[in-house]
Amino acid sequence: MILRRINPVVYQVKKIVICCLAIVVCTGFEKKAFAVDFSEGQFRARMGKGLAYRTQDKDFKVSLTGVLQADGVWLNTNETLVPANSGIRRGRLMFGMQLYRDWDMRATYDFTADPLDERGFQNLYLRYSGIHRTRVYLGNMQEPIGLDWLTSSRTTLFMERAQMTALIPPLHLGMAASTHGRNWAAFAGLFGEQLRDGIDVKNGWGVSGRVVYTPIQTRQNILHVGLSGSHREPAENARSFVSSSRTFNVENARFSSLGPVRNFSEILSAELAAMRGPMSMQFEYLRTFTGKQQALEPPEFDSWYIQAGWVVTGEKRSYSRTTRTFDGVKPNSRLGLNGGTGAWEVGVRYSELSPVGQKQFGNKETNLTLGINWYPTDYMRVMANYIRVRSDLDFSRNSSPQNEHANIFAMRLQVQF
């Protein structure tokens, strides 16, 4: 890549500029939507909802949206344990195309990828929804495991997901299907490896599934119970079980000394969530299992977290029947509109991860996170998190200090366009 041959500082600046260009394009539409009707269709532009064009018969539609998340870490008392740098956390453009109502395509690219190649693609799939309450997917996507992992990074209660997500496979190439009823939903898929690995019989493969039951589902109250599972056959050349831990811009578990973990044979996960008006609670437990046939046996893990949130100004999070995840908060009064102050939300989470029966790697790592979110408008969010990290983990097999601690204070500005 040409960008990689230039000075690293200039390279980072270029990526930030690319992420910001789309915001500049849309800022002129901040106050109200802009629409132009043509004889064949309509073009729309609106801050927070991007650009869109659709034909009059609604059989064809294209859209371009994006999100920018700029992070600042103002305190970190132990950068050896958890490096946490300021910078652009995510700078994504999302392209969508709908064909004849039943077919649509989604492509998401994150410009924070280094280098700027296929590793920057997130969701990249074709979807068919012509079957009643059923969707079929083909492409690069998340495996259906866990509530926190499947919740969009744009709407999570905290800046980063819980430590448990370091144990969940990343986005993989595959085929999946989902279906749902009034109080239930089911997801299943067959997956290969990551997009950059392509499709090869020597690569690993796996199957994943998730079922969710919501016995209570009203506009104000939600009770959510779910189970997830995955079986994976690792690639022939799979060796390491922990990939480049302690990196800044990993998708999972950023404020942790543990990087993404690979090469499990089975994963089982249970999830429980409840919402009553502006109050919400969420709990998950995940356990990994390792096949004895692997030459280098990785440790097994268990991990869990519990979190609670409260929208102080009275708004509530919406709930998707299709994905069975919680969406973000939309303020009842926008900042600057008739004296509005936006919406305010507070949250607390305790998260724990530990090896099972492998005490040579240490005991466990825990995170305590306190968070405040401010939503001045539908498309902006300001987040402040305090994270207390305690870790006994050491996968280097070398002697290292135990019982390490870190105190971190971080903030994020998020803009959707």
Residue, then its C-alpha position, 0 to 999 in steps of 0.5 A: m500500500i502506498l499509504r504505508r510507505i509514508n511517514p507513520v504520523v502522516y499515515q494516521v492523519k490521512k486516515i483521520v481525514i478520510c473518516c472526517l470527510a463524510i461528516v463534513v459532507c453531511t453537516g449541512f443537513e443537521k437541522k432537517a432532512f433534505a430531499v429531492d424528487f426526480s421522475e424516477g425516484q427520490f434522493r434524501a440526506r439527513m444528519g445521522k441517517g446519511l445519504a439515500y436514493r430510492t426509486q418510486d416503486k421502492d424496488f431499488k435503494v442505495s444508502l451511505t451512512g457512517v460513524l466516527q468514534a474519537d477516544g481520549v484516554w486521560l488516565n492510565t496508571n499501568e500502560t505495561l498491563v493495558p496499553a490504551n492510546s488516544g485516537i480514532r477507535r472506529g471510523r466506518l462507512m456503511f454502504g447498503m443496496q436493496l434490490y427488488r425488496d427481498w434482496d439487499m447487500r451490506a458493506t462496512y469498511d473501517f478506515t482505522a485498519d492498518p494497513l488499509d486492505e481487506r482487513g478493514f471490512q466488517n460486515l460484507y454480505l448478501r441477504y435474502s428476506g423473501i421468506h416470512r420472518t426469515r433472513v438468509y445471509l451469505g458473506n463476512m459477518q459475526e457468528p451468532i454468539g452472545l448478546d454483548w458481542l452482537t450488540s452494535s458498537r454504536t449502541t453499547l452501554f460502555m465504550e468497550r464490550a465485556q472481557m468475555t468477547a475476547l473468547i468469541p470468534p471474530l467476523h468469519l466468512g459463511m452462510a447463516a439464517s435467522t427466523h423469529g416469532r412474537n416471543w422467540a428468535a433463532f440464528a444458525g450458521l456455517f462459517g469458515e475463516q476470516l475474509r483475508d484467509g479466503i476459502d480453503v479446505k485447509n482453513g478452519w470451519g465451524v457451526s454456531g447458533r443462538v436461540v432467544y426467548t422473550p416471555i415478556q415483551t412490551r414497549q416498557n418491559i423486556l425479559h430476555v433469555g438466550l443460549s448460544g453455542s459453537h463448534r469449530e475445527p481449527a485450521e491445520n496450521a493453527r498453533s497459538f491460542v492467544s493472538s497479539s494481546r495488549t493491542f490498542n485497536v482490537e475489536n474485542a476487550r480493549f481495556s484488558s491484558l488479554g487479546p483475542v483468543r483462538n482455537f477452541s473446539e466448543i463454546l457455550s454461552a447463556e444470556l439474561a437481560a431485563m428492561r423496565g422503562p429507563m432501567s436495564m440489566q444484563f448478565e452473560y456467562l461463557r465457557t470454552f472447551t478444547g479438543k484433546q486432539q490439538a497438538l498444542e492444547p490451549p487453556e479453557f476459559d470461563s468468563w461472565y459479566i453483569q451490568a446495569g444501566w439507567v437513563v436518568t432523563g427517562e428515555k428507554r432503550s429500544y429492543s429489536r425483534t429481528t436481532r434480539t439485541f438492545d439499541g441506543v437511546k434517542p433523547n426526547s429533547r434535543l440539545g438547543l431545541n426548545g431548551g432541551t438538554g439531551a438524554w443522560e445515562v449511567g451504568v456499572r459493569y463487573s466483568e471476570l475472565s479466568p483460565v479453567g484448570q490451568k493455574q500456570f497461566g495465573n488466576k483471573e482478570t477482572n474489570l470494574t467499569l463505571g460509565i456516563n453517556w450523554y446523547p445531545t442529539d439522535y446522532m451524537r454521543v459523549m461517553a466517559n468511562y472509569i475502568r479498574v483492571r486487576s489481572d493475574l494472567d500471564f500467557s508468556r510463560n515467563s516470570s512476571p509480576q502478579n496481582e497487577h492493577a490499572n486505573i483508566f479514565a477514557m472519553r469518547l465522542q461519537v458521531q453518526f452521519 
